Amino acid sequence: MKALALTVLTTTDDEAKARALAAGAVEARLAACAQIAGPVTSVYRWQGNTETAQEWQVFLKTTADGYEALESWLLEAHDYDTPEIIATPVVRGSAAYLAWIEGETGGA
C-alpha cells in the first residue's frame, strides 16, 4: 500500500520567509513541493488580544511517514512562537502524482 499523502499548511508574515520555508523543506526532501499563496489576512487571538495580520500561506506536499520530520524542521526553522502547522490528508489523487510525492520525500 502506498504512503498516505498530506498537505501541510504553515503561515508566515513575510513573502521572503515563506519562500525560505518552502525552499528549505523541498531541499531537505521533507516536502516534494511547496506552494505559496498570499498575502492573506489572518484574524486570531494571541496573548489575550484579537490580532489582524497579513500573512503568506505555504502548502507543503509530503507523506504521513514524513510528517514528524517536516513538523520538527518547521518548528526549528520558523520564527513564530507558535507557528500554524496543520496537516490535511489527501484522500484522492492521481497515482503518478502521489508516487512522485513519495519518491521525492525519500519513500519509494
DSSP file (Angstrom, degrees, kcal/mol; ACC not computed):
  #  RESIDUE AA STRUCTURE BP1 BP2  ACC     N-H-->O    O-->H-N    N-H-->O    O-->H-N    TCO  KAPPA ALPHA  PHI   PSI    X-CA   Y-CA   Z-CA
    1    1 A M              0   0    0      0, 0.0     3,-0.1     0, 0.0     2,-0.0   0.000 360.0 360.0 360.0 137.0    0.0    0.0    0.0
    2    2 A K        -     0   0    0      1,-0.1     2,-0.1     3,-0.0     3,-0.1  -0.333 360.0 -94.5 -71.2 153.0    1.3    3.5   -0.9
    3    3 A A        -     0   0    0      1,-0.1     2,-0.3    95,-0.1    -1,-0.1  -0.394  43.9-104.4 -66.4 142.9    2.1    6.0    1.8
    4    4 A L        -     0   0    0     -2,-0.1    60,-2.9    -3,-0.1    61,-0.3  -0.526  36.1-135.3 -68.0 130.7   -0.7    8.4    2.7
    5    5 A A  E     -A   63   0A   0     85,-0.4    85,-2.7    -2,-0.3     2,-0.3  -0.626  21.3-165.2 -88.1 149.0    0.0   11.9    1.2
    6    6 A L  E     -AB  62  89A   0     56,-3.0    56,-2.2    -2,-0.2     2,-0.5  -0.956  19.9-144.6-130.6 150.0   -0.5   15.0    3.2
    7    7 A T  E     -AB  61  88A   0     81,-2.6    81,-2.7    -2,-0.3     2,-0.5  -0.986  23.9-161.2-107.3 122.6   -0.8   18.7    2.5
    8    8 A V  E     -AB  60  87A   0     52,-3.2    52,-3.3    -2,-0.5     2,-0.4  -0.914   3.1-157.3-109.6 127.7    0.8   20.6    5.4
    9    9 A L  E     +AB  59  86A   0     77,-3.1    77,-2.1    -2,-0.5     2,-0.3  -0.868  18.6 162.2-107.6 134.4    0.0   24.3    5.9
   10   10 A T  E     -A   58   0A   0     48,-2.0    48,-3.2    -2,-0.4     2,-0.3  -0.944  19.1-150.1-137.2 163.9    2.0   26.9    7.6
   11   11 A T  E     -A   57   0A   0     73,-0.5     2,-0.3    -2,-0.3    73,-0.3  -0.927  11.2-178.0-131.8 157.2    1.9   30.7    7.5
   12   12 A T  E     -A   56   0A   0     44,-1.9    44,-3.1    -2,-0.3     6,-0.1  -0.960  33.9-119.1-149.8 166.0    4.4   33.5    8.0
   13   13 A D  S    S+     0   0    0     -2,-0.3     2,-0.3    42,-0.2    41,-0.1   0.300  91.0  50.8 -93.3   9.2    4.4   37.3    8.0
   14   14 A D     >  -     0   0    0     42,-0.1     4,-2.1     1,-0.1     5,-0.2  -0.991  69.4-136.7-151.4 136.1    6.8   37.9    5.1
   15   15 A E  H  > S+     0   0    0     -2,-0.3     4,-2.5     1,-0.2     5,-0.2   0.890 107.8  53.4 -61.3 -39.8    7.0   36.6    1.5
   16   16 A A  H  > S+     0   0    0      1,-0.2     4,-2.1     2,-0.2    -1,-0.2   0.891 108.7  49.9 -63.4 -38.3   10.7   36.1    1.7
   17   17 A K  H  > S+     0   0    0      2,-0.2     4,-2.6     1,-0.2    -1,-0.2   0.895 109.4  51.8 -65.0 -39.8   10.3   34.0    4.8
   18   18 A A  H  X S+     0   0    0     -4,-2.1     4,-2.5     1,-0.2    -2,-0.2   0.921 110.0  48.9 -62.2 -43.5    7.6   31.9    3.0
   19   19 A R  H  X S+     0   0    0     -4,-2.5     4,-2.8     1,-0.2     5,-0.2   0.894 111.2  50.1 -62.8 -39.9   10.0   31.3    0.1
   20   20 A A  H  X S+     0   0    0     -4,-2.1     4,-2.5     2,-0.2    -2,-0.2   0.909 111.5  47.5 -66.8 -42.0   12.8   30.3    2.5
   21   21 A L  H  X S+     0   0    0     -4,-2.6     4,-2.1     2,-0.2     5,-0.2   0.926 114.8  47.3 -63.4 -43.7   10.5   27.8    4.4
   22   22 A A  H  X S+     0   0    0     -4,-2.5     4,-2.0    -5,-0.2    -2,-0.2   0.952 116.1  42.7 -62.1 -51.2    9.3   26.4    1.0
   23   23 A A  H  X S+     0   0    0     -4,-2.8     4,-3.1     1,-0.2     5,-0.2   0.904 113.5  52.2 -64.7 -42.0   12.8   26.0   -0.5
   24   24 A G  H  X S+     0   0    0     -4,-2.5     4,-1.9    -5,-0.2    -1,-0.2   0.903 110.3  47.1 -62.6 -42.6   14.3   24.7    2.7
   25   25 A A  H  <>S+     0   0    0     -4,-2.1     5,-2.5    -5,-0.2     6,-1.3   0.894 115.9  44.9 -67.2 -39.8   11.7   21.9    3.1
   26   26 A V  H ><5S+     0   0    0     -4,-2.0     3,-1.5    -5,-0.2    -2,-0.2   0.926 112.6  50.5 -70.3 -44.2   12.0   20.9   -0.5
   27   27 A E  H 3<5S+     0   0    0     -4,-3.1    -2,-0.2     1,-0.3    -1,-0.2   0.852 110.5  50.3 -62.0 -33.7   15.8   21.0   -0.5
   28   28 A A  T 3<5S-     0   0    0     -4,-1.9    -1,-0.3    -5,-0.2    -2,-0.2   0.457 113.3-122.7 -81.7  -0.4   15.8   18.8    2.7
   29   29 A R  T < 5S+     0   0    0     -3,-1.5    -3,-0.2     2,-0.3    -2,-0.1   0.764  80.3 121.6  61.4  28.6   13.4   16.4    0.9
   30   30 A L  S   <S+     0   0    0     -5,-2.5     2,-0.3     1,-0.2    33,-0.3   0.645  79.4  28.8 -87.7 -19.6   10.9   16.8    3.7
   31   31 A A        -     0   0    0     -6,-1.3    -2,-0.3    73,-0.2    31,-0.2  -0.994  68.0-145.1-138.3 143.3    8.4   18.0    1.1
   32   32 A A  S    S-     0   0    0     29,-3.0     2,-0.3    -2,-0.3    30,-0.1   0.851  85.1 -14.3 -75.1 -34.9    8.1   17.1   -2.6
   33   33 A C  E     -C   61   0A   0     28,-0.6    28,-2.3    -3,-0.1     2,-0.3  -0.969  60.3-147.4-158.1 167.4    6.9   20.6   -3.4
   34   34 A A  E     -C   60   0A   0     -2,-0.3     2,-0.4    26,-0.2    26,-0.2  -0.997   5.0-158.0-142.9 143.3    5.6   23.8   -1.8
   35   35 A Q  E     -C   59   0A   0     24,-2.4    24,-3.1    -2,-0.3     2,-0.5  -0.973   9.0-151.0-123.1 139.3    3.2   26.4   -3.0
   36   36 A I  E     +C   58   0A   0     -2,-0.4     2,-0.4    22,-0.2    22,-0.2  -0.927  14.7 180.0-113.5 130.6    3.0   29.9   -1.6
   37   37 A A  E     -C   57   0A   0     20,-2.4    20,-3.2    -2,-0.5     3,-0.2  -0.980  25.9 -61.7-127.6 141.4   -0.2   31.9   -1.6
   38   38 A G  E     -     0   0A   0     -2,-0.4    18,-0.2     1,-0.3     2,-0.1  -0.894  44.3 -69.6 155.4 178.3   -0.7   35.4   -0.3
   39   39 A P  E     +     0   0A   0      0, 0.0     2,-0.3     0, 0.0    -1,-0.3   0.506  62.1 169.2 -76.0 154.3   -0.9   37.8    1.1
   40   40 A V  E     -C   55   0A   0     15,-3.0    15,-2.8    -3,-0.2     2,-0.6  -0.878  34.6-118.3-121.2 157.9   -3.9   36.7    3.1
   41   41 A T  E     -C   54   0A   0     -2,-0.3     2,-0.4    13,-0.2    13,-0.2  -0.890  28.2-164.0-100.1 123.5   -5.5   38.5    6.1
   42   42 A S  E     -C   53   0A   0     11,-3.2    11,-2.6    -2,-0.6     2,-0.5  -0.901   6.9-169.1-108.3 134.4   -5.4   36.5    9.3
   43   43 A V  E     +C   52   0A   0     -2,-0.4     2,-0.3     9,-0.2     9,-0.2  -0.993  27.2 143.7-121.3 125.5   -7.5   37.4   12.3
   44   44 A Y  E     -C   51   0A   0      7,-2.1     7,-3.8    -2,-0.5     2,-0.5  -0.970  49.2-104.9-156.3 162.6   -6.7   35.5   15.5
   45   45 A R  E     +C   50   0A   0     -2,-0.3     2,-0.4     5,-0.2     5,-0.2  -0.844  38.5 171.7 -96.5 134.0   -6.4   35.7   19.3
   46   46 A W  E >   -C   49   0A   0      3,-2.9     3,-1.6    -2,-0.5    -2,-0.0  -0.957  65.8 -14.3-146.4 123.9   -2.9   35.9   20.7
   47   47 A Q  T 3  S-     0   0    0     -2,-0.4     3,-0.1     1,-0.3    -1,-0.0   0.872 129.8 -48.8  51.9  44.0   -2.0   36.6   24.3
   48   48 A G  T 3  S+     0   0    0      1,-0.2     2,-0.3     0, 0.0    -1,-0.3   0.440 119.5  98.7  83.1   0.9   -5.5   37.8   25.2
   49   49 A N  E <  S- C   0  46A   0     -3,-1.6    -3,-2.9    -5,-0.0     2,-0.6  -0.889  73.5-120.7-121.3 151.1   -5.9   40.2   22.2
   50   50 A T  E     - C   0  45A   0     -2,-0.3     2,-0.3    -5,-0.2    -5,-0.2  -0.818  39.1-168.7 -87.4 123.0   -7.6   40.0   18.9
   51   51 A E  E     - C   0  44A   0     -7,-3.8    -7,-2.1    -2,-0.6     2,-0.4  -0.800  17.2-159.5-113.9 152.6   -4.9   40.5   16.2
   52   52 A T  E     + C   0  43A   0     -2,-0.3     2,-0.3    -9,-0.2    -9,-0.2  -0.999  23.0 166.0-129.6 129.9   -5.1   41.1   12.5
   53   53 A A  E     - C   0  42A   0    -11,-2.6   -11,-3.2    -2,-0.4     2,-0.5  -0.986  37.9-120.0-144.7 152.3   -2.0   40.4   10.3
   54   54 A Q  E     + C   0  41A   0     -2,-0.3     2,-0.3   -13,-0.2   -13,-0.2  -0.815  44.9 170.9 -88.5 130.0   -1.0   40.0    6.7
   55   55 A E  E     - C   0  40A   0    -15,-2.8   -15,-3.0    -2,-0.5     2,-0.4  -0.907  32.0-130.9-138.0 164.2    0.5   36.5    6.1
   56   56 A W  E     -A   12   0A   0    -44,-3.1   -44,-1.9    -2,-0.3     2,-0.4  -0.958  23.6-138.4-114.5 136.5    1.7   34.2    3.4
   57   57 A Q  E     -AC  11  37A   0    -20,-3.2   -20,-2.4    -2,-0.4     2,-0.5  -0.767  10.5-160.5 -95.5 139.1    0.5   30.6    3.3
   58   58 A V  E     -AC  10  36A   0    -48,-3.2   -48,-2.0    -2,-0.4     2,-0.6  -0.980   2.8-163.8-120.6 118.4    2.9   27.8    2.5
   59   59 A F  E     -AC   9  35A   0    -24,-3.1   -24,-2.4    -2,-0.5     2,-0.4  -0.908  10.0-167.5-103.8 117.6    1.3   24.5    1.4
   60   60 A L  E     -AC   8  34A   0    -52,-3.3   -52,-3.2    -2,-0.6     2,-0.5  -0.886  12.4-144.2-111.0 135.4    3.8   21.6    1.5
   61   61 A K  E     +AC   7  33A   0    -28,-2.3   -29,-3.0    -2,-0.4   -28,-0.6  -0.875  40.8 133.6-100.5 122.9    3.2   18.2    0.0
   62   62 A T  E     -A    6   0A   0    -56,-2.2   -56,-3.0    -2,-0.5     2,-0.3  -0.769  49.4 -92.9-147.3-169.7    4.6   15.2    2.0
   63   63 A T  E  >  -A    5   0A   0    -58,-0.3     4,-0.6   -33,-0.3     3,-0.4  -0.765  30.8-114.8-112.3 161.7    3.7   11.8    3.3
   64   64 A A  T >4 S+     0   0    0    -60,-2.9     3,-0.9    -2,-0.3     4,-0.5   0.887 118.7  55.6 -60.2 -38.5    2.3   10.7    6.6
   65   65 A D  T 34 S+     0   0    0    -61,-0.3     4,-0.3     1,-0.2    -1,-0.2   0.816 111.2  44.0 -63.9 -29.8    5.5    8.9    7.3
   66   66 A G  T 3> S+     0   0    0     -3,-0.4     4,-2.0     1,-0.2    -1,-0.2   0.464  87.2  95.0 -93.5  -1.8    7.5   12.1    6.7
   67   67 A Y  H <X S+     0   0    0     -3,-0.9     4,-3.2    -4,-0.6     5,-0.2   0.922  80.3  51.9 -59.5 -48.8    5.2   14.4    8.7
   68   68 A E  H  > S+     0   0    0     -4,-0.5     4,-2.5     1,-0.2    -1,-0.2   0.889 111.0  47.9 -59.3 -40.7    7.0   14.3   12.0
   69   69 A A  H  > S+     0   0    0     -4,-0.3     4,-2.2     2,-0.2    -1,-0.2   0.904 113.6  48.0 -66.2 -40.3   10.4   15.2   10.4
   70   70 A L  H  X S+     0   0    0     -4,-2.0     4,-2.9     2,-0.2    -2,-0.2   0.931 112.0  49.2 -65.2 -45.0    8.7   18.1    8.5
   71   71 A E  H  X S+     0   0    0     -4,-3.2     4,-2.6     1,-0.2     5,-0.2   0.935 111.5  49.1 -59.9 -46.0    7.0   19.4   11.6
   72   72 A S  H  X S+     0   0    0     -4,-2.5     4,-1.7    -5,-0.2    -1,-0.2   0.915 112.5  48.3 -59.2 -43.7   10.2   19.3   13.6
   73   73 A W  H  X S+     0   0    0     -4,-2.2     4,-2.8     2,-0.2     5,-0.2   0.924 111.2  49.9 -63.3 -45.1   12.0   21.1   10.8
   74   74 A L  H  X S+     0   0    0     -4,-2.9     4,-2.6     1,-0.2    -2,-0.2   0.909 108.7  52.5 -61.0 -42.6    9.3   23.7   10.6
   75   75 A L  H  < S+     0   0    0     -4,-2.6    -1,-0.2     1,-0.2    -2,-0.2   0.867 114.9  42.5 -61.5 -35.6    9.3   24.3   14.3
   76   76 A E  H  < S+     0   0    0     -4,-1.7    -2,-0.2    -5,-0.2    -1,-0.2   0.889 120.1  41.0 -75.9 -41.0   13.1   24.9   14.2
   77   77 A A  H  < S+     0   0    0     -4,-2.8    -2,-0.2    -5,-0.2    -3,-0.2   0.742  97.4  89.6 -82.1 -24.3   13.1   27.0   11.0
   78   78 A H     <  -     0   0    0     -4,-2.6   -66,-0.1    -5,-0.2   -61,-0.0  -0.450  62.0-152.4 -79.9 145.9   10.0   29.1   11.8
   79   79 A D        +     0   0    0     -2,-0.1     2,-0.2     3,-0.0    -1,-0.1   0.453  64.8 101.8 -97.5  -0.4   10.3   32.4   13.7
   80   80 A Y  S    S-     0   0    0      1,-0.1    -2,-0.1     4,-0.0   -68,-0.0  -0.556  72.9-134.0 -77.9 148.0    6.8   32.3   15.2
   81   81 A D  S    S+     0   0    0      1,-0.3    -1,-0.1    -2,-0.2    -3,-0.0   0.915 104.1  14.5 -63.2 -43.4    6.5   31.3   18.9
   82   82 A T  S    S-     0   0    0     -3,-0.0    -1,-0.3     2,-0.0    -3,-0.0  -0.729  88.0-164.2-133.0  81.7    3.6   29.0   17.9
   83   83 A P        -     0   0    0      0, 0.0     2,-0.5     0, 0.0   -71,-0.1  -0.343  27.7-107.8 -70.0 147.9    3.5   28.6   14.1
   84   84 A E        +     0   0    0    -73,-0.3   -73,-0.5    -2,-0.0     2,-0.4  -0.638  44.9 168.6 -69.8 122.7    0.5   27.2   12.4
   85   85 A I        +     0   0    0     -2,-0.5     2,-0.4   -75,-0.2   -75,-0.2  -0.884   5.1 165.8-139.3 106.1    1.3   23.7   11.2
   86   86 A I  E     -B    9   0A   0    -77,-2.1   -77,-3.1    -2,-0.4     2,-0.5  -0.982  20.3-155.3-127.7 129.9   -1.8   21.8   10.1
   87   87 A A  E     -B    8   0A   0     -2,-0.4   -79,-0.2   -79,-0.2    -2,-0.0  -0.899   7.5-171.2-108.3 132.7   -1.8   18.5    8.1
   88   88 A T  E     -B    7   0A   0    -81,-2.7   -81,-2.6    -2,-0.5     2,-0.1  -0.985  24.7-122.9-120.3 127.8   -4.7   17.5    5.9
   89   89 A P  E     -B    6   0A   0      0, 0.0     2,-0.8     0, 0.0   -83,-0.2  -0.416  16.2-128.9 -69.7 144.4   -4.8   14.0    4.4
   90   90 A V        -     0   0    0    -85,-2.7   -85,-0.4     1,-0.2     3,-0.1  -0.846  24.3-173.5 -89.1 110.6   -5.0   13.8    0.6
   91   91 A V        +     0   0    0     -2,-0.8     2,-0.3     1,-0.2    -1,-0.2   0.754  66.8  10.3 -83.3 -23.1   -7.9   11.4    0.2
   92   92 A R        +     0   0    0     -3,-0.1     2,-0.3     2,-0.0    -1,-0.2  -0.990  68.5 141.7-150.4 153.6   -7.6   11.0   -3.6
   93   93 A G        -     0   0    0     -2,-0.3     2,-0.1    -3,-0.1    -3,-0.0  -0.946  56.3 -65.5-177.9 165.5   -5.1   12.0   -6.2
   94   94 A S     >  -     0   0    0     -2,-0.3     4,-2.5     1,-0.1     5,-0.2  -0.411  43.3-129.3 -65.8 140.2   -3.6   10.7   -9.4
   95   95 A A  H  > S+     0   0    0      1,-0.2     4,-2.2     2,-0.2     5,-0.2   0.878 107.3  52.3 -58.0 -40.5   -1.4    7.6   -8.8
   96   96 A A  H  > S+     0   0    0      2,-0.2     4,-2.0     1,-0.2    -1,-0.2   0.912 110.9  46.2 -65.7 -42.4    1.5    9.2  -10.6
   97   97 A Y  H  > S+     0   0    0      2,-0.2     4,-2.3     1,-0.2    -2,-0.2   0.926 113.1  48.9 -67.0 -44.3    1.5   12.4   -8.6
   98   98 A L  H  X S+     0   0    0     -4,-2.5     4,-2.0     1,-0.2    -1,-0.2   0.877 111.4  50.1 -63.7 -37.6    1.1   10.6   -5.3
   99   99 A A  H  X S+     0   0    0     -4,-2.2     4,-2.7    -5,-0.2     9,-0.3   0.877 108.1  54.1 -65.9 -37.6    4.0    8.3   -6.2
  100  100 A W  H  X S+     0   0    0     -4,-2.0     4,-2.8     2,-0.2    -2,-0.2   0.923 106.8  50.8 -62.2 -45.2    6.1   11.3   -7.1
  101  101 A I  H  X S+     0   0    0     -4,-2.3     4,-1.3     1,-0.2     6,-0.3   0.940 112.4  47.4 -56.4 -47.9    5.4   12.8   -3.6
  102  102 A E  H  <>S+     0   0    0     -4,-2.0     5,-3.4     1,-0.2     3,-0.3   0.920 113.9  46.7 -61.0 -44.8    6.6    9.6   -2.1
  103  103 A G  H ><5S+     0   0    0     -4,-2.7     3,-1.2     4,-0.2    -1,-0.2   0.885 111.0  50.9 -65.9 -39.6    9.6    9.3   -4.2
  104  104 A E  H 3<5S+     0   0    0     -4,-2.8    -1,-0.2     1,-0.3    -2,-0.2   0.704 109.5  51.0 -73.2 -19.7   10.7   12.9   -3.7
  105  105 A T  T 3<5S-     0   0    0     -4,-1.3    -1,-0.3    -3,-0.3    -2,-0.2   0.187 126.6 -95.6-103.6  16.7   10.4   12.7    0.1
  106  106 A G  T < 5S+     0   0    0     -3,-1.2    -3,-0.2    -5,-0.1    -2,-0.1   0.562  92.3 115.8  88.6   9.1   12.5    9.5    0.3
  107  107 A G      <       0   0    0     -5,-3.4    -4,-0.2    -6,-0.3    -5,-0.1   0.996 360.0 360.0 -75.7 -69.4    9.7    7.0    0.2
  108  108 A A              0   0    0     -9,-0.3    -5,-0.2    -8,-0.1    -1,-0.1   0.453 360.0 360.0 -88.9 360.0    9.8    4.9   -2.9
